[in-house]
Amino acid sequence: MNDNKEEDSEWRFRPEKDEYDLFGIHRQAFREPPEPEEGLERPPWWLWAISVLLIFWAGFYLGRYGGIFGPYVHVLESEGQHVETTALAPKQPEQAKVDGQSVFANICAACHQASGQGLPGAFPPLAGSDWLLKDPETPIRIVLHGLSGAIEVKGTTFDNVMPEWGSRLSNQEIAAVLTYARSTWGNSAPEISTEMVDTIRGQTSDRTTPWEAEELKKLRSKD
């Protein structure tokens, strides 16, 4: 019995003779990257670049369009002296000028011809026509509401129908095309303005039928 106890004691307390490579055992663990800690990650480089660009852009924008950051944007007064300023509101773009020749080519030339001579027996000429040249109101009325029935032009009677163009042409287009016709093919009559067309349109706004020659003659005598 005693011998067995001595042997067990020697086994338990004998010095370690085997050598262990602790670094070798943990080498694989050393190769693994450390676990990331939430909230401490480094932002990517491109995020820094975008942030810097945004800061520069914001500075430029505020410097260019920010005014003077004060009440003087609205009221500019200094010691009772009023300073005149120009309106900050953008200017309304000017309306483009209508080309009367283009309107005539697209709308009128099919009947009255590019030469202004019309078609014999069908459509009256505009060159030298008193209906076009004698006064500005008559041609405006005809273009706005059309013309039907017999009409005598330069000694020749024409009996046809001209459609109304008031619902399809603006005041500016009507003024432009009539001004072109009154100053072309040897014609020489004053310009027709947009305001003239607007006035006649307002005066005849309740009309729903084409004019006849006799009606226009009566109106011409009143004008």
N, CA, C and O of each residue as an XYZ file, in Angstrom:
892
protein
N       0.816     -1.198      0.000
C       0.000      0.000      0.000
C       0.850      1.249      0.000
O       0.621      2.174     -0.779
N       1.843      1.266      0.889
C       2.681      2.462      0.978
C       3.446      2.702     -0.310
O       3.668      3.833     -0.743
N       3.843      1.568     -0.908
C       4.600      1.736     -2.164
C       3.743      2.391     -3.243
O       4.219      3.220     -4.018
N       2.464      2.002     -3.276
C       1.582      2.592     -4.306
C       1.374      4.076     -4.077
O       1.319      4.853     -5.030
N       1.258      4.479     -2.810
C       1.077      5.893     -2.522
C       2.290      6.702     -2.929
O       2.166      7.809     -3.454
N       3.457      6.144     -2.685
C       4.668      6.871     -3.076
C       4.753      7.034     -4.583
O       5.162      8.080     -5.088
N       4.353      5.962     -5.309
C       4.399      6.072     -6.762
C       3.405      7.125     -7.262
O       3.713      7.903     -8.164
N       2.180      7.136     -6.646
C       1.187      8.139     -7.077
C       1.663      9.549     -6.777
O       1.428     10.476     -7.553
N       2.328      9.699     -5.655
C       2.822     11.029     -5.272
C       3.893     11.496     -6.239
O       3.938     12.662     -6.629
N       4.735     10.585     -6.608
C       5.777     10.936     -7.547
C       5.188     11.289     -8.921
O       5.699     12.166     -9.617
N       4.153     10.625     -9.284
C       3.512     10.908    -10.593
C       2.876     12.284    -10.635
O       2.940     13.010    -11.627
N       2.252     12.608     -9.494
C       1.563     13.893     -9.478
C       2.518     15.073     -9.408
O       2.244     16.126     -9.985
N       3.593     14.918     -8.737
C       4.481     16.045     -8.493
C       5.778     15.983     -9.281
O       6.723     16.707     -8.969
N       5.839     15.145    -10.280
C       7.071     15.084    -11.033
C       7.197     16.323    -11.919
O       6.182     16.833    -12.393
N       8.350     16.797    -12.143
C       8.545     17.987    -12.986
C       8.228     17.681    -14.454
O       8.425     16.568    -14.939
N       7.725     18.726    -15.144
C       7.389     18.563    -16.565
C       8.663     18.516    -17.385
O       9.490     19.427    -17.337
N       8.801     17.457    -18.123
C       9.965     17.338    -18.979
C       9.648     17.665    -20.431
O      10.547     17.999    -21.204
N       8.323     17.567    -20.821
C       7.953     17.867    -22.215
C       7.894     19.381    -22.436
O       7.452     20.103    -21.542
N       8.313     19.869    -23.563
C       8.277     21.275    -23.922
C       7.144     21.515    -24.934
O       6.984     20.769    -25.900
N       6.368     22.570    -24.686
C       5.222     22.903    -25.546
C       5.447     24.265    -26.207
O       5.887     25.207    -25.547
N       5.151     24.376    -27.504
C       5.283     25.635    -28.256
C       3.962     26.403    -28.149
O       3.044     26.203    -28.944
N       3.888     27.281    -27.151
C       2.639     28.035    -26.954
C       2.321     28.951    -28.135
O       1.158     29.095    -28.511
N       3.348     29.571    -28.724
C       3.101     30.451    -29.876
C       2.623     29.661    -31.075
O       1.799     30.123    -31.865
N       3.165     28.445    -31.192
C       2.710     27.617    -32.297
C       1.260     27.235    -32.146
O       0.521     27.165    -33.128
N       0.851     26.988    -30.922
C      -0.539     26.602    -30.696
C      -1.472     27.752    -31.044
O      -2.547     27.531    -31.603
N      -1.063     29.003    -30.711
C      -1.945     30.156    -30.915
C      -1.638     30.933    -32.182
O      -2.201     32.003    -32.415
N      -0.737     30.389    -33.006
C      -0.346     31.139    -34.200
C      -1.545     31.427    -35.110
O      -1.654     32.518    -35.669
N      -2.422     30.467    -35.255
C      -3.592     30.667    -36.112
C      -4.496     31.780    -35.575
O      -5.063     32.567    -36.333
N      -4.609     31.820    -34.265
C      -5.424     32.884    -33.669
C      -4.784     34.242    -33.883
O      -5.490     35.236    -34.054
N      -3.442     34.301    -33.877
C      -2.766     35.568    -34.099
C      -2.970     36.080    -35.526
O      -3.013     37.289    -35.757
N      -3.095     35.156    -36.481
C      -3.271     35.560    -37.875
C      -4.652     36.160    -38.152
O      -4.806     36.905    -39.119
N      -5.635     35.859    -37.345
C      -6.987     36.365    -37.564
C      -7.063     37.834    -37.170
O      -6.493     38.232    -36.154
N      -7.779     38.665    -37.985
C      -7.911     40.094    -37.635
C      -8.754     40.256    -36.379
O      -9.618     39.427    -36.095
N      -8.510     41.296    -35.647
C      -9.290     41.506    -34.435
C     -10.745     41.785    -34.751
O     -11.077     42.278    -35.829
N     -11.590     41.471    -33.818
C     -13.009     41.720    -33.995
C     -13.259     43.231    -34.038
O     -12.780     43.961    -33.170
N     -14.014     43.709    -35.055
C     -14.279     45.157    -35.118
C     -15.178     45.619    -33.984
O     -16.083     44.913    -33.540
N     -14.893     46.828    -33.538
C     -15.716     47.406    -32.489
C     -16.709     48.370    -33.126
O     -16.312     49.244    -33.898
N     -17.969     48.224    -32.820
C     -19.027     49.019    -33.420
C     -18.861     50.494    -33.077
O     -18.606     50.847    -31.925
N     -19.010     51.366    -34.101
C     -18.917     52.795    -33.878
C     -17.527     53.371    -34.043
O     -17.373     54.591    -33.993
N     -16.536     52.571    -34.233
C     -15.167     53.061    -34.341
C     -14.558     52.782    -35.716
O     -13.351     52.931    -35.906
N     -15.403     52.374    -36.677
C     -14.862     52.067    -37.992
C     -14.408     53.355    -38.675
O     -15.045     54.396    -38.515
N     -13.342     53.294    -39.413
C     -12.825     54.446    -40.154
C     -13.632     54.625    -41.432
O     -13.791     53.666    -42.188
N     -14.153     55.836    -41.700
C     -14.934     56.040    -42.922
C     -14.064     55.893    -44.163
O     -12.864     56.162    -44.115
N     -14.662     55.465    -45.279
C     -13.883     55.290    -46.513
C     -13.404     56.636    -47.049
O     -13.978     57.684    -46.753
N     -12.325     56.579    -47.854
C     -11.727     57.809    -48.367
C     -12.661     58.602    -49.271
O     -12.628     59.832    -49.274
N     -13.516     57.885    -50.055
C     -14.389     58.581    -50.986
C     -15.451     59.402    -50.268
O     -15.941     60.399    -50.799
N     -15.807     58.974    -49.041
C     -16.775     59.754    -48.280
C     -16.170     61.089    -47.850
O     -16.846     62.117    -47.851
N     -14.881     61.059    -47.480
C     -14.197     62.299    -47.137
C     -14.126     63.233    -48.352
O     -14.344     64.439    -48.239
N     -13.816     62.648    -49.515
C     -13.693     63.466    -50.722
C     -15.013     64.144    -51.078
O     -15.038     65.327    -51.418
N     -16.115     63.386    -50.997
C     -17.424     63.961    -51.298
C     -17.778     65.060    -50.304
O     -18.330     66.092    -50.684
N     -17.460     64.837    -49.030
C     -17.769     65.839    -48.007
C     -17.026     67.147    -48.278
O     -17.601     68.228    -48.150
N     -15.754     67.049    -48.652
C     -14.973     68.249    -48.931
C     -15.538     68.999    -50.140
O     -15.635     70.226    -50.124
N     -15.907     68.259    -51.183
C     -16.474     68.891    -52.368
C     -17.792     69.582    -52.056
O     -18.054     70.677    -52.555
N     -18.624     68.947    -51.230
C     -19.899     69.559    -50.858
C     -19.691     70.847    -50.076
O     -20.435     71.811    -50.256
N     -18.690     70.870    -49.213
C     -18.405     72.069    -48.431
C     -17.981     73.215    -49.347
O     -18.440     74.346    -49.187
N     -17.103     72.917    -50.309
C     -16.668     73.957    -51.242
C     -17.829     74.451    -52.096
O     -17.959     75.650    -52.342
N     -18.679     73.515    -52.551
C     -19.829     73.907    -53.380
C     -20.807     74.769    -52.587
O     -21.322     75.759    -53.106
N     -21.066     74.399    -51.331
C     -21.986     75.185    -50.505
C     -21.452     76.594    -50.275
O     -22.212     77.563    -50.293
N     -20.139     76.706    -50.057
C     -19.553     78.022    -49.875
C     -19.687     78.882    -51.112
O     -20.022     80.063    -51.020
N     -19.426     78.296    -52.274
C     -19.558     79.046    -53.522
C     -21.002     79.477    -53.754
O     -21.255     80.616    -54.146
N     -21.960     78.561    -53.510
C     -23.375     78.865    -53.762
C     -23.856     79.996    -52.857
O     -24.526     80.921    -53.317
N     -23.516     79.922    -51.578
C     -23.941     80.966    -50.652
C     -23.283     82.302    -50.987
O     -23.914     83.355    -50.888
N     -22.012     82.251    -51.383
C     -21.341     83.483    -51.749
C     -21.910     84.118    -52.998
O     -21.936     85.341    -53.131
N     -22.370     83.270    -53.922
C     -22.893     83.784    -55.198
C     -24.342     84.226    -55.096
O     -24.718     85.233    -55.697
N     -25.166     83.499    -54.351
C     -26.599     83.767    -54.345
C     -27.158     84.108    -52.959
O     -28.371     84.251    -52.811
N     -26.336     84.236    -51.988
C     -26.839     84.422    -50.633
C     -27.157     85.855    -50.259
O     -27.609     86.101    -49.141
N     -26.937     86.819    -51.155
C     -27.201     88.206    -50.800
C     -26.238     88.672    -49.724
O     -25.082     88.249    -49.679
N     -26.728     89.546    -48.860
C     -25.856     90.055    -47.803
C     -26.303     89.579    -46.437
O     -25.808     90.071    -45.423
N     -27.240     88.620    -46.385
C     -27.670     88.024    -45.126
C     -28.092     89.088    -44.110
O     -27.608     89.091    -42.978
N     -28.966     89.963    -44.498
C     -29.409     90.984    -43.568
C     -30.703     91.618    -44.017
O     -31.196     91.310    -45.102
N     -31.267     92.498    -43.208
C     -32.538     93.140    -43.561
C     -32.432     94.064    -44.752
O     -33.450     94.470    -45.312
N     -31.205     94.408    -45.156
C     -31.043     95.346    -46.256
C     -31.412     94.725    -47.593
O     -31.501     95.430    -48.598
N     -31.624     93.429    -47.620
C     -32.105     92.812    -48.847
C     -33.479     93.354    -49.197
O     -33.818     93.485    -50.373
N     -34.274     93.670    -48.177
C     -35.644     94.142    -48.389
C     -35.757     95.660    -48.311
O     -36.478     96.261    -49.107
N     -35.088     96.266    -47.409
C     -35.163     97.712    -47.251
C     -33.756     98.261    -47.166
O     -32.999     97.925    -46.256
N     -33.411     99.110    -48.126
C     -32.083     99.691    -48.142
C     -32.193    101.159    -47.763
O     -32.473    102.018    -48.600
N     -31.969    101.421    -46.497
C     -32.012    102.788    -46.012
C     -30.821    103.022    -45.098
O     -30.459    102.155    -44.302
N     -30.236    104.154    -45.212
C     -29.118    104.495    -44.349
C     -29.214    105.960    -43.976
O     -29.040    106.848    -44.811
N     -29.495    106.196    -42.695
C     -29.603    107.549    -42.162
C     -30.627    108.364    -42.946
O     -30.387    109.523    -43.286
N     -31.753    107.751    -43.221
C     -32.852    108.446    -43.892
C     -32.704    108.578    -45.373
O     -33.585    109.136    -46.028
N     -31.624    108.088    -45.933
C     -31.400    108.191    -47.377
C     -31.803    106.900    -48.041
O     -31.255    105.840    -47.739
N     -32.755    106.982    -48.943
C     -33.259    105.786    -49.628
C     -32.362    105.450    -50.800
O     -31.998    106.321    -51.591
N     -32.010    104.185    -50.905
C     -31.124    103.732    -51.979
C     -31.963    103.003    -53.013
O     -32.651    102.035    -52.689
N     -31.910    103.457    -54.243
C     -32.669    102.815    -55.309
C     -32.031    101.489    -55.699
O     -30.814    101.398    -55.859
N     -32.840    100.490    -55.846
C     -32.344     99.173    -56.255
C     -33.199     98.663    -57.398
O     -34.353     99.062    -57.557
N     -32.633     97.799    -58.172
C     -33.381     97.177    -59.261
C     -34.117     95.972    -58.741
O     -33.683     95.337    -57.779
N     -35.214     95.657    -59.361
C     -36.016     94.520    -58.925
C     -35.238     93.240    -59.110
O     -34.521     93.058    -60.095
N     -35.397     92.339    -58.124
C     -34.690     91.066    -58.186
C     -35.453     90.038    -58.996
O     -34.893     89.013    -59.384
N     -36.725     90.298    -59.256
C     -37.520     89.344    -60.023
C     -36.987     89.255    -61.445
O     -36.613     90.276    -62.023
N     -36.944     88.058    -62.021
C     -36.437     87.917    -63.393
C     -37.335     88.636    -64.382
O     -38.555     88.677    -64.222
N     -36.717     89.196    -65.398
C     -37.476     89.889    -66.420
C     -38.271     88.899    -67.251
O     -37.810     87.799    -67.554
N     -39.476     89.318    -67.611
C     -40.292     88.483    -68.479
C     -39.685     88.468    -69.879
O     -39.353     89.523    -70.420
N     -39.540     87.296    -70.463
C     -38.961     87.245    -71.806
C     -39.851     87.948    -72.815
O     -41.073     87.810    -72.785
N     -39.224     88.706    -73.711
C     -39.983     89.393    -74.733
C     -40.574     88.390    -75.716
O     -39.943     87.406    -76.100
N     -41.809     88.681    -76.106
C     -42.484     87.785    -77.025
C     -41.793     87.821    -78.385
O     -41.485     88.890    -78.911
N     -41.557     86.654    -78.936
C     -40.865     86.572    -80.220
C     -41.705     87.219    -81.313
O     -42.927     87.073    -81.343
N     -41.038     87.932    -82.202
C     -41.737     88.611    -83.282
C     -42.197     87.608    -84.322
O     -41.452     86.714    -84.724
N     -43.442     87.775    -84.750
C     -44.029     86.859    -85.727
C     -43.646     87.309    -87.126
O     -43.678     88.500    -87.434
N     -43.287     86.364    -87.960
C     -42.936     86.647    -89.350
C     -44.204     86.572    -90.197
O     -44.739     85.488    -90.432
N     -44.678     87.727    -90.649
C     -45.911     87.777    -91.426
C     -45.818     87.010    -92.738
O     -46.802     86.426    -93.191
N     -44.645     87.012    -93.343
C     -44.477     86.283    -94.601
C     -44.652     84.788    -94.403
O     -45.232     84.110    -95.251
N     -44.149     84.268    -93.280
C     -44.303     82.838    -92.992
C     -45.763     82.491    -92.748
O     -46.244     81.462    -93.222
N     -46.475     83.345    -92.008
C     -47.905     83.104    -91.774
C     -48.659     83.115    -93.095
O     -49.525     82.269    -93.319
N     -48.340     84.065    -93.973
C     -49.015     84.128    -95.273
C     -48.736     82.864    -96.085
O     -49.646     82.299    -96.691
N     -47.485     82.424    -96.096
C     -47.129     81.239    -96.881
C     -47.868     80.002    -96.381
O     -48.256     79.151    -97.182
N     -48.068     79.892    -95.071
C     -48.708     78.711    -94.498
C     -50.232     78.762    -94.557
O     -50.878     77.717    -94.642
N     -50.820     79.966    -94.514
C     -52.270     80.093    -94.383
C     -52.935     80.634    -95.644
O     -53.959     80.108    -96.079
N     -52.367     81.672    -96.229
C     -53.073     82.442    -97.257
C     -52.664     82.123    -98.695
O     -53.461     82.277    -99.621
N     -51.432     81.681    -98.874
C     -50.898     81.554   -100.238
C     -51.641     80.515   -101.075
O     -51.658     80.621   -102.301
N     -52.247     79.523   -100.451
C     -52.946     78.482   -101.213
C     -54.079     79.082   -102.042
O     -54.351     78.601   -103.142
N     -54.744     80.121   -101.537
C     -55.845     80.747   -102.266
C     -55.405     82.026   -102.983
O     -55.666     82.197   -104.173
N     -54.740     82.917   -102.254
C     -54.372     84.216   -102.821
C     -53.046     84.177   -103.569
O     -52.663     85.166   -104.195
N     -52.343     83.056   -103.514
C     -51.094     82.831   -104.225
C     -49.948     83.663   -103.640
O     -50.158     84.732   -103.067
N     -48.737     83.141   -103.804
C     -47.565     83.823   -103.274
C     -47.341     85.172   -103.953
O     -46.698     86.059   -103.391
N     -47.871     85.318   -105.157
C     -47.728     86.581   -105.888
C     -48.770     87.610   -105.472
O     -48.688     88.770   -105.875
N     -49.752     87.197   -104.667
C     -50.817     88.104   -104.250
C     -51.856     88.364   -105.318
O     -52.701     89.243   -105.147
N     -51.819     87.610   -106.443
C     -52.731     87.842   -107.561
C     -53.994     86.998   -107.491
O     -54.902     87.186   -108.302
N     -54.072     86.066   -106.535
C     -55.249     85.219   -106.415
C     -55.387     84.242   -107.564
O     -54.458     84.044   -108.346
N     -56.572     83.627   -107.656
C     -56.888     82.713   -108.755
C     -58.091     83.259   -109.502
O     -59.151     83.438   -108.901
N     -57.962     83.530   -110.795
C     -59.070     84.120   -111.567
C     -60.352     83.297   -111.447
O     -60.347     82.080   -111.627
N     -61.434     83.981   -111.143
C     -62.732     83.326   -111.040
C     -62.960     82.601   -109.733
O     -64.070     82.133   -109.478
N     -61.938     82.493   -108.896
C     -62.104     81.746   -107.642
C     -61.768     82.590   -106.408
O     -62.605     82.775   -105.524
N     -60.541     83.095   -106.363
C     -60.106     83.836   -105.172
C     -59.553     85.196   -105.593
O     -58.740     85.276   -106.513
N     -59.984     86.254   -104.932
C     -59.609     87.614   -105.358
C     -58.150     87.918   -105.074
O     -57.545     87.322   -104.182
N     -57.580     88.858   -105.843
C     -56.190     89.272   -105.606
C     -56.112     90.178   -104.375
O     -57.090     90.814   -103.983
N     -54.925     90.214   -103.783
C     -54.655     91.117   -102.664
C     -53.826     92.308   -103.125
O     -53.844     93.362   -102.488
N     -53.113     92.150   -104.209
C     -52.316     93.258   -104.751
C     -53.252     94.335   -105.287
O     -54.015     94.087   -106.220
N     -53.197     95.525   -104.703
C     -54.025     96.637   -105.150
C     -55.472     96.545   -104.732
O     -56.299     97.277   -105.275
N     -55.821     95.687   -103.800
C     -57.215     95.525   -103.379
C     -57.603     96.597   -102.365
O     -56.937     96.769   -101.344
N     -58.704     97.326   -102.664
C     -59.196     98.333   -101.721
C     -59.692     97.697   -100.423
O     -59.631     98.327    -99.367
N     -60.178     96.469   -100.490
C     -60.659     95.795    -99.284
C     -59.520     95.569    -98.290
O     -59.745     95.489    -97.082
N     -58.324     95.472    -98.799
C     -57.159     95.267    -97.942
C     -56.494     96.580    -97.544
O     -55.975     96.709    -96.435
N     -56.513     97.577    -98.473
C     -55.655     98.744    -98.299
C     -56.367    100.006    -97.815
O     -55.732    100.867    -97.206
N     -57.663    100.135    -98.069
C     -58.339    101.398    -97.800
C     -58.372    101.740    -96.312
O     -58.183    102.898    -95.942
N     -58.609    100.749    -95.460
C     -58.650    100.972    -94.007
C     -58.152     99.707    -93.317
O     -58.205     98.633    -93.916
N     -57.672     99.796    -92.079
C     -57.158     98.600    -91.396
C     -58.251     97.729    -90.785
O     -58.054     96.528    -90.600
N     -59.412     98.328    -90.468
C     -60.449     97.564    -89.761
C     -61.075     96.470    -90.628
O     -61.343     95.368    -90.151
N     -61.307     96.789    -91.920
C     -61.981     95.820    -92.789
C     -61.203     94.512    -92.941
O     -61.790     93.451    -92.730
N     -59.922     94.530    -93.294
C     -59.212     93.251    -93.404
C     -59.117     92.510    -92.061
O     -59.111     91.279    -92.037
N     -59.044     93.251    -90.944
C     -59.011     92.585    -89.634
C     -60.318     91.832    -89.413
O     -60.305     90.680    -88.980
N     -61.449     92.478    -89.708
C     -62.753     91.821    -89.539
C     -62.858     90.573    -90.413
O     -63.358     89.539    -89.971
N     -62.380     90.677    -91.659
C     -62.483     89.536    -92.579
C     -61.653     88.359    -92.074
O     -62.125     87.223    -92.084
N     -60.422     88.618    -91.634
C     -59.575     87.525    -91.161
C     -60.135     86.916    -89.872
O     -60.065     85.701    -89.685
N     -60.684     87.736    -88.995
C     -61.217     87.228    -87.727
C     -62.424     86.318    -87.927
O     -62.525     85.266    -87.296
N     -63.353     86.730    -88.819
C     -64.628     86.016    -88.904
C     -64.953     85.457    -90.285
O     -65.998     84.829    -90.459
N     -64.095     85.666    -91.257
C     -64.335     85.102    -92.574
C     -65.216     85.987    -93.444
O     -65.666     87.050    -93.016
N     -65.458     85.531    -94.682
C     -66.230     86.300    -95.667
C     -66.987     85.330    -96.569
O     -66.448     84.305    -96.986
N     -68.247     85.665    -96.866
C     -69.031     84.831    -97.780
C     -69.857     85.723    -98.695
O     -70.121     86.884    -98.380
N     -70.265     85.160    -99.842
C     -71.079     85.914   -100.779
C     -70.241     86.646   -101.798
O     -69.013     86.554   -101.808
N     -70.937     87.382   -102.663
C     -70.284     88.082   -103.771
C     -69.534     89.302   -103.261
O     -70.010     90.019   -102.381
N     -68.350     89.527   -103.830
C     -67.547     90.690   -103.509
C     -66.803     91.120   -104.765
O     -66.276     90.281   -105.495
N     -66.759     92.431   -105.020
C     -66.100     92.946   -106.209
C     -64.717     93.460   -105.846
O     -64.566     94.284   -104.944
N     -63.719     92.970   -106.547
C     -62.336     93.371   -106.308
C     -61.709     93.765   -107.642
O     -61.590     92.936   -108.544
N     -61.311     95.021   -107.766
C     -60.658     95.546   -108.964
C     -61.489     95.279   -110.222
O     -60.958     94.897   -111.265
N     -62.817     95.491   -110.099
C     -63.718     95.366   -111.242
C     -64.179     93.960   -111.529
O     -64.954     93.766   -112.465
N     -63.738     92.947   -110.761
C     -64.133     91.558   -110.975
C     -64.887     91.057   -109.754
O     -64.485     91.291   -108.614
N     -65.995     90.358   -110.019
C     -66.808     89.829   -108.921
C     -66.387     88.398   -108.608
O     -66.222     87.566   -109.500
N     -66.223     88.145   -107.341
C     -65.888     86.804   -106.847
C     -66.977     86.375   -105.867
O     -67.444     87.168   -105.049
N     -67.363     85.124   -105.965
C     -68.412     84.608   -105.066
C     -67.923     83.292   -104.475
O     -68.114     82.220   -105.049
N     -67.295     83.402   -103.326
C     -66.733     82.218   -102.685
C     -66.802     82.409   -101.172
O     -67.363     83.395   -100.694
N     -66.248     81.494   -100.439
C     -66.269     81.566    -98.972
C     -64.847     81.554    -98.452
O     -64.045     80.692    -98.811
N     -64.545     82.522    -97.603
C     -63.259     82.531    -96.893
C     -63.521     82.135    -95.444
O     -64.359     82.756    -94.791
N     -62.829     81.119    -94.919
C     -63.073     80.692    -93.525
C     -62.534     81.710    -92.524
O     -61.680     82.536    -92.848
N     -63.042     81.631    -91.329
C     -62.540     82.506    -90.259
C     -61.215     81.958    -89.735
O     -60.997     80.747    -89.693
N     -60.342     82.875    -89.338
C     -59.052     82.487    -88.771
C     -58.862     83.034    -87.360
O     -57.797     82.867    -86.766
N     -59.883     83.681    -86.826
C     -59.763     84.262    -85.487
C     -59.564     83.256    -84.387
O     -58.927     83.545    -83.374
N     -60.112     82.059    -84.585
C     -59.978     81.030    -83.546
C     -58.666     80.270    -83.659
O     -58.309     79.504    -82.763
N     -57.942     80.480    -84.768
C     -56.711     79.719    -84.987
C     -55.452     80.577    -85.037
O     -54.340     80.057    -84.944
N     -55.620     81.862    -85.182
C     -54.473     82.766    -85.216
C     -54.550     83.743    -84.050
O     -55.631     84.195    -83.673
N     -53.399     84.058    -83.490
C     -53.340     85.036    -82.406
C     -53.434     86.450    -82.977
O     -53.305     86.652    -84.184
N     -53.660     87.423    -82.095
C     -53.704     88.818    -82.528
C     -52.382     89.224    -83.193
O     -52.368     89.955    -84.183
N     -51.291     88.740    -82.637
C     -49.982     89.091    -83.184
C     -49.797     88.499    -84.575
O     -49.236     89.151    -85.456
N     -50.262     87.272    -84.782
C     -50.131     86.636    -86.098
C     -50.992     87.349    -87.140
O     -50.562     87.553    -88.276
N     -52.208     87.726    -86.746
C     -53.094     88.433    -87.688
C     -52.498     89.783    -88.052
O     -52.496     90.166    -89.222
N     -51.992     90.508    -87.058
C     -51.378     91.802    -87.330
C     -50.175     91.651    -88.254
O     -49.980     92.461    -89.161
N     -49.376     90.624    -88.027
C     -48.168     90.428    -88.829
C     -48.503     90.079    -90.275
O     -47.891     90.617    -91.198
N     -49.467     89.185    -90.479
C     -49.762     88.751    -91.851
C     -50.448     89.867    -92.635
O     -50.196     90.026    -93.829
N     -51.316     90.646    -91.976
C     -51.954     91.755    -92.684
C     -50.955     92.869    -92.993
O     -51.017     93.485    -94.057
N     -50.048     93.121    -92.076
C     -49.011     94.128    -92.338
C     -48.143     93.697    -93.518
O     -47.760     94.521    -94.349
N     -47.838     92.406    -93.586
C     -47.053     91.898    -94.721
C     -47.813     92.085    -96.029
O     -47.242     92.557    -97.011
N     -49.096     91.720    -96.055
C     -49.874     91.826    -97.291
C     -50.071     93.282    -97.705
O     -50.133     93.575    -98.899
N     -50.170     94.196    -96.745
C     -50.401     95.609    -97.055
C     -49.122     96.334    -97.481
O     -49.166     97.511    -97.839
N     -47.986     95.635    -97.442
C     -46.725     96.275    -97.821
C     -45.945     95.459    -98.857
O     -44.743     95.658    -99.034
N     -46.639     94.535    -99.540
C     -45.983     93.663   -100.518
C     -46.731     93.734   -101.853
O     -47.875     94.184   -101.897
N     -46.091     93.293   -102.936
C     -46.663     93.264   -104.301
C     -47.049     94.663   -104.784
O     -48.019     94.822   -105.525
N     -46.288     95.676   -104.362
C     -46.592     97.047   -104.749
C     -47.555     97.744   -103.806
O     -47.808     98.938   -103.965
N     -48.095     97.037   -102.836
C     -48.984     97.670   -101.856
C     -48.170     98.552   -100.915
O     -47.007     98.272   -100.627
N     -48.796     99.608   -100.450
C     -48.134    100.505    -99.507
C     -49.190    101.103    -98.579
O     -49.784    102.139    -98.875
N     -49.408    100.428    -97.454
C     -50.399    100.881    -96.473
C     -49.777    100.782    -95.087
O     -48.852     99.999    -94.871
N     -50.284    101.577    -94.148
C     -49.687    101.573    -92.801
C     -49.750    100.211    -92.129
O     -50.574     99.359    -92.463
N     -48.864    100.043    -91.188
C     -48.783     98.806    -90.407
C     -50.037     98.607    -89.560
O     -50.642     99.574    -89.097
N     -50.416     97.361    -89.364
C     -51.515     97.008    -88.455
C     -50.908     96.467    -87.168
O     -50.086     95.551    -87.198
N     -51.307     97.029    -86.060
C     -50.726     96.644    -84.773
C     -51.551     95.556    -84.099
O     -52.712     95.324    -84.433
N     -50.917     94.906    -83.148
C     -51.610     93.885    -82.359
C     -52.765     94.495    -81.582
O     -53.802     93.856    -81.402
N     -52.592     95.728    -81.119
C     -53.650     96.399    -80.360
C     -54.886     96.641    -81.226
O     -56.012     96.536    -80.738
N     -54.688     96.962    -82.501
C     -55.829     97.138    -83.410
C     -56.625     95.846    -83.525
O     -57.854     95.853    -83.456
N     -55.913     94.738    -83.702
C     -56.591     93.451    -83.837
C     -57.323     93.106    -82.548
O     -58.444     92.599    -82.586
N     -56.705     93.374    -81.424
C     -57.329     93.074    -80.137
C     -58.606     93.884    -79.957
O     -59.594     93.376    -79.427
N     -58.592     95.137    -80.391
C     -59.779     95.988    -80.272
C     -60.924     95.461    -81.130
O     -62.054     95.350    -80.655
N     -60.641     95.137    -82.382
C     -61.685     94.620    -83.279
C     -62.186     93.261    -82.789
O     -63.379     92.971    -82.878
N     -61.306     92.454    -82.287
C     -61.725     91.145    -81.766
C     -62.709     91.333    -80.604
O     -63.720     90.637    -80.510
N     -62.393     92.284    -79.729
C     -63.290     92.533    -78.607
C     -64.634     93.089    -79.049
O     -65.669     92.732    -78.487
N     -64.626     93.964    -80.056
C     -65.871     94.561    -80.528
C     -66.768     93.552    -81.246
O     -67.989     93.711    -81.251
N     -66.185     92.528    -81.844
C     -66.962     91.556    -82.639
C     -66.951     90.167    -82.005
O     -67.167     89.172    -82.696
N     -66.704     90.092    -80.706
C     -66.546     88.786    -80.043
C     -67.820     87.938    -80.077
O     -67.752     86.714    -79.969
N     -68.990     88.590    -80.227
C     -70.243     87.824    -80.224
C     -70.651     87.365    -81.628
O     -71.702     86.745    -81.792
N     -69.841     87.661    -82.628
C     -70.203     87.287    -84.001
C     -69.861     85.820    -84.241
O     -68.798     85.342    -83.846
N     -70.799     85.106    -84.908
C     -70.606     83.675    -85.171
C     -70.713     83.328    -86.654
O     -70.551     82.164    -87.022
N     -70.980     84.300    -87.499
C     -71.131     84.038    -88.935
C     -70.142     84.890    -89.735
O     -69.668     85.911    -89.236
N     -69.825     84.483    -90.974
C     -68.910     85.279    -91.803
C     -69.542     86.617    -92.200
O     -70.763     86.778    -92.203
N     -68.669     87.563    -92.530
C     -69.131     88.859    -93.008
C     -69.616     88.743    -94.450
O     -69.248     87.817    -95.173
N     -70.452     89.707    -94.855
C     -70.821     89.898    -96.241
C     -70.360     91.283    -96.677
O     -70.185     92.174    -95.846
N     -70.169     91.458    -97.959
C     -69.582     92.693    -98.483
C     -70.394     93.915    -98.076
O     -69.822     94.941    -97.708
N     -71.735     93.818    -98.137
C     -72.566     94.976    -97.811
C     -72.413     95.370    -96.343
O     -72.408     96.559    -96.024
N     -72.291     94.403    -95.457
C     -72.078     94.714    -94.032
C     -70.773     95.477    -93.842
O     -70.712     96.453    -93.095
N     -69.756     95.026    -94.515
C     -68.457     95.671    -94.364
C     -68.448     97.086    -94.920
O     -67.775     97.965    -94.381
N     -69.188     97.307    -95.990
C     -69.275     98.652    -96.553
C     -69.936     99.604    -95.558
O     -69.491    100.741    -95.397
N     -70.999     99.145    -94.889
C     -71.688     99.981    -93.904
C     -70.781    100.307    -92.721
O     -70.755    101.441    -92.242
N     -70.035     99.303    -92.255
C     -69.124     99.531    -91.139
C     -67.990    100.472    -91.541
O     -67.538    101.288    -90.738
N     -67.536    100.353    -92.784
C     -66.456    101.201    -93.267
C     -66.892    102.659    -93.285
O     -66.103    103.551    -92.974
N     -68.152    102.900    -93.652
C     -68.637    104.281    -93.689
C     -68.733    104.857    -92.289
O     -68.574    106.065    -92.109
N     -68.992    104.014    -91.287
C     -69.054    104.498    -89.904
C     -67.660    104.798    -89.366
O     -67.460    105.754    -88.617
N     -66.686    103.950    -89.770
C     -65.318    104.143    -89.276
C     -64.719    105.444    -89.818
O     -63.573    105.771    -89.508
